[in-house]
Structure formats: C-alpha cells, structure tokens
Amino acid sequence: MSDSVRRAWGRAAGVLVLVVTADQLTKGWVDSAIPRGDSRSVFLGVEFVNVRNKGVAFGFLAGGGAIVAVVTASALALLVVWFALHSARALIWLPTGLLLGGAIGNLVDRARLGAVRDFIDLPLWPAFNIADTAITFGVLALLYVLETSRDGDGARSA
C-alpha cells in the first residue's frame, strides 16, 4: 500500500470519527436541553427541536426498520469497497469520510433508539441533524471530486 493510499484511509477515518462524534454530541445536547417534541427558537424561523425520524430522508420508509438498516449497511459496504479501489484519487477521502460518518451516526441512533434524532428545523424543510448534513455535503463533495479529476482513471494522489 502506497503512502498516499495509507494517508487517504487515515484521513477518511479521521473525518468519519469527527462526524460521528459531532453528531452524537449534538444529539446528546439536544436530548438534555430540549424536551422531546419541544422546540427552541434560534433566529429568523430557525429552531432547534427534539424529534425522532423512523424513516430515511424526509421520513421516507418510516417503519422500514430492518430494511432500512440492511440497505444502509449494504450501501456502506459498497462505498468502502469502491473507496478501496479508488483511494489514490485526489480528495476522495473527504466525501468517503463524510458519507460513512453521517451514515454511521444515524445508524447508532437506529440501533440504540429505533429512530434517528433530528434537531435542526429550517422553515419549509424537514428537521435534520449533523449526520444528515455530512451525508449531503459528502454527496456534493463526491460529485465535485469525480467531476474535477484530471485524468480518466482518477489515479492522482492527495
């Protein structure tokens, strides 16, 4: 394994740990500061809430339980395999770490509570959390990395 590939794995792992830690700490803070089902105004219509989501994005597949867990675990396994095959690509560690960290942060909630804790509530948008934000930015970063590769095989190192 080359040094650049080893660094990519280490960076992805670092981002993953950072995302899971931030996600779980903020969810813990919300659980201790805001009663479940209640909210606190932050500014201009933005609120912190304490709600549970049994589905995936926007509550889709609510009550899916085992199906959601299996699909998520399968997607994570495929992402890890894909990363292993492309880890020399410049910056690929960033979206990989964001996606894995976000998914694992929400899986921790599903395993412990049977639902994901959401707490950021924007006007005209369903409540979400740090893990959801990491997944969203992970997808955007992945698209950016794939689109900005200098060569077709993406073999540049980071």
C-alpha positions as CSV (number, residue, x, y, z in Angstrom):
1,M,0.0,0.0,0.0
2,S,1.5,3.4,-1.0
3,D,1.9,6.3,1.4
4,S,-0.8,8.3,-0.4
5,V,-3.3,5.4,-0.1
6,R,-2.5,5.0,3.5
7,R,-2.9,8.7,4.1
8,A,-6.3,8.6,2.3
9,W,-7.5,5.8,4.6
10,G,-6.3,7.7,7.6
11,R,-8.0,10.9,6.5
12,A,-11.2,9.2,5.7
13,A,-11.2,7.6,9.1
14,G,-10.4,10.9,10.8
15,V,-13.4,12.6,9.1
16,L,-15.6,9.6,9.9
17,V,-14.7,9.9,13.6
18,L,-15.1,13.7,13.6
19,V,-18.6,13.4,12.1
20,V,-19.9,10.6,14.3
21,T,-18.5,12.4,17.4
22,A,-20.0,15.8,16.5
23,D,-23.3,14.1,15.5
24,Q,-23.7,12.2,18.7
25,L,-22.6,15.1,21.0
26,T,-25.1,17.5,19.4
27,K,-27.9,14.9,19.6
28,G,-27.0,14.3,23.3
29,W,-27.0,18.1,23.9
30,V,-30.5,18.4,22.4
31,D,-31.8,15.4,24.4
32,S,-30.6,17.1,27.6
33,A,-31.6,20.7,26.7
34,I,-34.9,20.3,24.9
35,P,-37.8,18.0,26.0
36,R,-38.8,15.6,23.2
37,G,-41.4,17.1,20.9
38,D,-40.5,20.7,22.1
39,S,-38.5,23.4,20.3
40,R,-36.3,26.4,20.9
41,S,-36.1,29.4,18.6
42,V,-32.6,30.2,17.4
43,F,-33.2,33.1,14.9
44,L,-35.3,34.1,11.9
45,G,-37.5,31.0,11.9
46,V,-34.7,28.6,12.6
47,E,-35.4,26.3,15.5
48,F,-33.8,23.5,17.5
49,V,-36.3,20.7,18.0
50,N,-36.2,17.3,19.6
51,V,-37.9,14.9,17.2
52,R,-37.5,11.3,16.0
53,N,-37.4,10.1,12.4
54,K,-38.1,6.4,11.9
55,G,-37.6,6.6,8.1
56,V,-34.8,7.8,6.0
57,A,-34.7,11.2,4.2
58,F,-37.9,13.2,4.8
59,G,-39.4,10.3,6.7
60,F,-39.4,8.0,3.6
61,L,-39.7,4.3,4.5
62,A,-40.9,5.1,8.1
63,G,-41.3,1.9,9.9
64,G,-38.9,0.2,7.5
65,G,-36.7,-0.9,10.5
66,A,-34.6,-3.9,9.3
67,I,-35.0,-3.0,5.7
68,V,-33.5,0.5,6.3
69,A,-30.7,-1.0,8.3
70,V,-29.8,-3.6,5.7
71,V,-30.0,-1.2,2.8
72,T,-27.8,1.3,4.7
73,A,-25.3,-1.3,5.7
74,S,-25.1,-2.6,2.1
75,A,-24.6,0.9,0.8
76,L,-21.8,1.5,3.3
77,A,-20.1,-1.8,2.4
78,L,-20.2,-0.9,-1.3
79,L,-18.8,2.6,-0.5
80,V,-15.9,1.0,1.4
81,V,-15.1,-1.4,-1.5
82,W,-15.4,1.5,-4.0
83,F,-13.1,3.6,-1.8
84,A,-10.6,0.8,-1.6
85,L,-10.5,0.6,-5.4
86,H,-10.2,4.4,-5.9
87,S,-8.4,5.6,-2.7
88,A,-5.5,7.0,-4.8
89,R,-7.9,9.6,-6.3
90,A,-7.2,13.1,-5.0
91,L,-9.5,14.2,-2.2
92,I,-11.7,11.0,-2.4
93,W,-11.1,10.5,1.3
94,L,-13.2,13.6,2.2
95,P,-16.6,12.5,0.7
96,T,-15.9,9.0,1.8
97,G,-15.4,10.1,5.4
98,L,-18.4,12.4,5.3
99,L,-20.7,9.7,3.9
100,L,-19.5,7.0,6.2
101,G,-19.6,9.2,9.3
102,G,-23.1,10.5,8.5
103,A,-24.5,7.1,7.9
104,I,-22.9,5.6,11.0
105,G,-24.0,8.5,13.1
106,N,-27.6,7.8,12.1
107,L,-27.2,4.0,12.4
108,V,-26.1,4.5,16.0
109,D,-29.4,6.2,16.7
110,R,-31.4,3.5,14.9
111,A,-29.6,0.7,16.9
112,R,-30.0,2.5,20.2
113,L,-33.4,4.2,19.8
114,G,-35.1,2.7,16.8
115,A,-35.2,6.1,15.2
116,V,-32.9,9.0,14.2
117,R,-32.8,12.1,16.4
118,D,-33.3,15.2,14.3
119,F,-32.9,18.7,15.8
120,I,-32.2,21.4,13.2
121,D,-35.5,22.8,11.8
122,L,-35.4,25.3,9.0
123,P,-38.5,27.0,7.5
124,L,-40.2,24.8,4.8
125,W,-37.8,21.9,5.4
126,P,-38.0,18.8,7.5
127,A,-35.8,18.6,10.6
128,F,-32.3,17.1,10.2
129,N,-29.1,16.6,12.1
130,I,-25.3,16.8,11.7
131,A,-25.1,13.3,10.2
132,D,-27.7,14.3,7.5
133,T,-25.6,17.4,6.8
134,A,-22.4,15.3,6.5
135,I,-24.2,13.0,4.0
136,T,-25.5,15.9,1.9
137,F,-22.0,17.5,1.8
138,G,-20.5,14.1,1.2
139,V,-22.6,13.6,-1.9
140,L,-21.8,17.1,-3.2
141,A,-18.0,16.6,-2.5
142,L,-18.1,13.2,-4.2
143,L,-19.7,14.8,-7.3
144,Y,-17.0,17.5,-7.2
145,V,-14.1,15.0,-6.9
146,L,-15.4,12.9,-9.7
147,E,-16.0,15.8,-12.0
148,T,-12.7,17.5,-11.4
149,S,-10.4,14.5,-11.9
150,R,-7.6,15.5,-14.3
151,D,-7.4,12.1,-15.9
152,G,-9.9,9.4,-16.7
153,D,-8.8,6.8,-14.2
154,G,-8.5,9.3,-11.3
155,A,-5.2,7.9,-10.2
156,R,-3.8,11.2,-8.8
157,S,-2.8,11.1,-5.2
158,A,-3.9,13.6,-2.5
